[in-house]
Amino acid sequence: MSRRRIKVLLAKPGLDGHNRGVQVVAQALRDAGMEVIYTGIRQRGADIAKAVLEEDVDVVGLSNLSGAHGTLFPRIAQIVREEAGEDVLLICGGIIPQGDRKELEEAGFAGVFTPGASTDEIVDFIKSRVAGGK
């Protein structure tokens, strides 16, 4: 009996155009056997939520290095929850000060990954929280 692959949607909301880190994460998730949809840079919240529904993903990962995470990420989490429900695992990464993590967790982000987090840590985090991911 084969298990369904974990589907992960990665997006770069806002005006941040630095995408090297999210590309490294995308490759690590693919190497771990996950299906990855990368929507690219400068995505709007509504477009991310639409892609979540169209692709029927298990995980949404947002990345931002410009400091706009405190504004963008909670709003996108709200839109995703309204459109796709509570079953989608939300994670995020980027330049996120320790003091901002609690707000992001309260907005629904189960994992907050900053520079220095290993790709193995991200893969293991997702696999431990998504059914069929082990």
VENMO-V762355 format. One record per residue. N is the residue number from 0. RES is the residue in one small letter. SS is DSSP state (helix for helix, strand for strand, loop for the rest). PSI is psi in radians with two decimals (999 if undefined). Layout:
n,res,ss,psi
N,RES,SS,PSI
N,RES,SS,PSI
This chain:
n,res,ss,psi
0,m,loop,2.11
1,s,loop,2.54
2,r,loop,2.60
3,r,loop,2.42
4,r,loop,2.54
5,i,loop,2.29
6,k,strand,2.20
7,v,strand,2.26
8,l,strand,2.16
9,l,strand,2.40
10,a,strand,2.67
11,k,loop,1.59
12,p,strand,2.78
13,g,loop,-2.78
14,l,loop,-0.04
15,d,loop,2.14
16,g,loop,0.10
17,h,loop,1.95
18,n,loop,0.16
19,r,helix,-0.79
20,g,helix,-0.79
21,v,helix,-0.54
22,q,helix,-0.65
23,v,helix,-0.76
24,v,helix,-0.78
25,a,helix,-0.78
26,q,helix,-0.69
27,a,helix,-0.70
28,l,helix,-0.70
29,r,helix,-0.78
30,d,helix,-0.47
31,a,loop,0.09
32,g,loop,0.16
33,m,loop,2.68
34,e,strand,2.23
35,v,strand,2.27
36,i,strand,2.05
37,y,strand,2.02
38,t,loop,-0.22
39,g,loop,-2.99
40,i,loop,2.87
41,r,loop,0.85
42,q,strand,2.51
43,r,loop,2.65
44,g,helix,-0.76
45,a,helix,-0.64
46,d,helix,-0.64
47,i,helix,-0.81
48,a,helix,-0.70
49,k,helix,-0.76
50,a,helix,-0.65
51,v,helix,-0.80
52,l,helix,-0.79
53,e,helix,-0.65
54,e,helix,-0.18
55,d,loop,1.03
56,v,loop,2.79
57,d,loop,-0.52
58,v,strand,2.44
59,v,strand,2.18
60,g,strand,2.15
61,l,strand,2.51
62,s,strand,2.37
63,n,strand,2.30
64,l,loop,0.01
65,s,loop,-0.03
66,g,loop,0.07
67,a,loop,0.12
68,h,helix,-0.63
69,g,helix,-0.48
70,t,helix,-0.84
71,l,helix,-0.84
72,f,helix,-0.83
73,p,helix,-0.67
74,r,helix,-0.75
75,i,helix,-0.70
76,a,helix,-0.74
77,q,helix,-0.80
78,i,helix,-0.79
79,v,helix,-0.77
80,r,helix,-0.73
81,e,helix,-0.67
82,e,helix,-0.69
83,a,helix,-0.19
84,g,loop,-2.98
85,e,loop,-0.15
86,d,loop,-0.29
87,v,loop,2.21
88,l,strand,2.23
89,l,strand,2.26
90,i,strand,2.82
91,c,strand,2.87
92,g,strand,2.93
93,g,strand,-2.81
94,i,loop,1.61
95,i,loop,1.92
96,p,loop,2.60
97,q,helix,-0.69
98,g,helix,-0.29
99,d,helix,-0.19
100,r,helix,-0.70
101,k,helix,-0.75
102,e,helix,-0.71
103,l,helix,-0.69
104,e,helix,-0.72
105,e,helix,-0.48
106,a,loop,-0.15
107,g,loop,0.05
108,f,strand,2.03
109,a,strand,-0.50
110,g,strand,2.35
111,v,strand,2.00
112,f,strand,2.27
113,t,loop,2.98
114,p,loop,2.37
115,g,loop,-0.33
116,a,loop,2.37
117,s,loop,2.68
118,t,helix,-0.56
119,d,helix,-0.69
120,e,helix,-0.74
121,i,helix,-0.80
122,v,helix,-0.87
123,d,helix,-0.68
124,f,helix,-0.85
125,i,helix,-0.85
126,k,helix,-0.59
127,s,helix,-0.26
128,r,helix,-0.13
129,v,loop,2.22
130,a,loop,2.36
131,g,loop,0.07
132,g,loop,-0.10
133,k,loop,999
